[in-house]
Amino acid sequence: MAEIKNISFSPPDITDAEIEEVIQALKSGWITTGPRTKLFEQKIAEYLGVNKAVCLNSATAAMELTLRILGIGPGDEVITSAYTYTASASVIDHVGAKIVLLDVAPDSFEMDYSKLADAITERTKAIIPVDIAGKMCDYDKIFEAVESKKELFKANNEIQRLFNRVIVMTDAAHAFGAERKGMKCGQVADFTCFSFHAVKNITTSEGGAVVWRNDLGLDDEWLYNQFMLYSLHGQSKDALAKNQKGSWEYDIIYPAYKCNMTDILAAIGLIQLKRYEALLERRKGVIKTYDRALLPLGVKSLLHYGEDYVSTGHLYLARIPGIGEAERNEIIIKMAEAGVATNVHYKPLPMFTAYKKLGFDIKDYPNAFNMYKNEVTLPLHTILTDEDVEYVIDNFKRIIYEILNNREVAASR
């Protein structure tokens, strides 16, 4: 009997370099938000080609603070995809606005752009597209929909008047480093929020960042300072500034939140960012191997690389046409028995208790359900060896054949 491997779904790729940088941070005497966090923000902005980046403790915090700074709240509506992780929608609820979920297009993981304009009302203040699996959305179609309903927009404050239209704030938790039509993720949407969680391509263990376009007429320093205030209790000075000799005095401008990034986390991120191009290249190699082996069999997958776009290769979303939830779940169990951890991305939001209580029904999102019911996410990370990848492929193919064969036998009885 062949040896059973133990292949994790998405372990962090941490080297001695990250460990050494964390040790240096610990020895420096500065472990909360400080010089390393500020340097990480600078390096992120340089990498993405934007003027400013703000580091926080999660992409969720980045999205929520952005909505709050934009003055979005009760009485407002925000549109996002039904096919996403809860964070894309929960932040809308956190600020008191109404969640509007849009179904995905048929046979697509992306929101149905043809229905987007119809979902925009005079209460709509923002759209949260999702760059799922690291592939950027079609922002031309998103902004086209926004422009087509521009006359409905009613600004509530000065920053909304600056836009004078629905604001596009992307959940790019998966898409740090993605490109589309020669533009990097972070340069296209009005605001873009990234995740550096433990399972992401680039990690700080927990963490996130928000950036905004350079061409919006925003006061970068004012906006950066708003994020600093909102993320540190509304305190007029951060700990680094307060620590200067004789500089203890500060004010509380706003009874705000606590979601800053620490220098320990930024230390990991600084090294990860240095390694990132090589990490992206390895992911690309794994995806190409999966595609060569699985697509000819009829397995469908999100295409990560095209003529005018490059994904970050964050997730390998595989769909087996013709099967349902029960058979999909059986595949996941059998893969686990073979030592391979797989996952599902995503269970549509209307299927969860929290969203059912808000009045959502999966029957209203048939395309999202059809994408979910036969989807299996295969391991895709930079610790996988070529041998591991072949092991995953061999077992996936074997198990699919077994399940389809069992179905044929049962049907013939």
Number of C-alpha atoms within 10 A of each C-alpha: 3 4 7 11 13 13 20 16 16 21 16 17 17 14 11 9 15 19 14 14 20 21 13 15 23 15 10 9 8 17 20 19 21 19 17 24 25 18 15 23 23 17 18 25 19 13 13 20 17 18 16 21 24 26 32 30 23 24 26 25 26 29 28 22 23 23 23 17 13 17 18 24 18 13 11 20 23 28 23 24 25 30 29 23 18 17 16 27 26 17 22 27 18 14 17 16 20 20 22 18 21 22 25 24 18 14 12 16 26 24 26 17 20 13 14 19 17 11 16 24 17 15 17 25 28 23 24 23 26 27 23 26 22 25 29 27 22 14 15 11 15 20 19 14 20 22 15 13 19 16 11 17 22 17 19 14 11 11 16 18 12 12 15 17 22 27 22 22 25 28 30 32 28 28 30 30 24 25 23 21 9 10 14 20 27 29 19 22 24 18 22 29 31 29 31 25 20 16 19 23 30 28 24 28 20 19 26 26 26 31 29 24 19 17 11 11 10 14 10 16 10 10 17 15 14 16 22 23 22 23 24 21 18 20 19 19 19 18 15 12 14 14 11 9 7 7 10 11 9 12 9 13 12 13 11 15 16 15 22 25 25 24 25 23 26 32 27 25 28 25 23 21 18 11 13 17 11 12 20 20 14 18 22 22 14 21 23 14 15 20 19 10 15 18 12 9 11 10 17 18 20 18 17 21 17 9 7 10 18 22 26 23 30 28 26 25 24 22 21 19 14 9 16 14 14 10 18 20 17 14 21 22 15 17 19 15 13 19 18 23 20 20 16 17 20 22 19 24 25 23 16 14 11 13 18 13 10 12 9 20 15 18 11 13 21 15 22 30 23 19 25 21 23 22 27 23 19 24 24 25 27 20 17 19 12 12 9 16 18 16 18 23 17 13 17 21 15 13 18 19 12 13 16 14 12 12 13 11 10 9 8 7 5
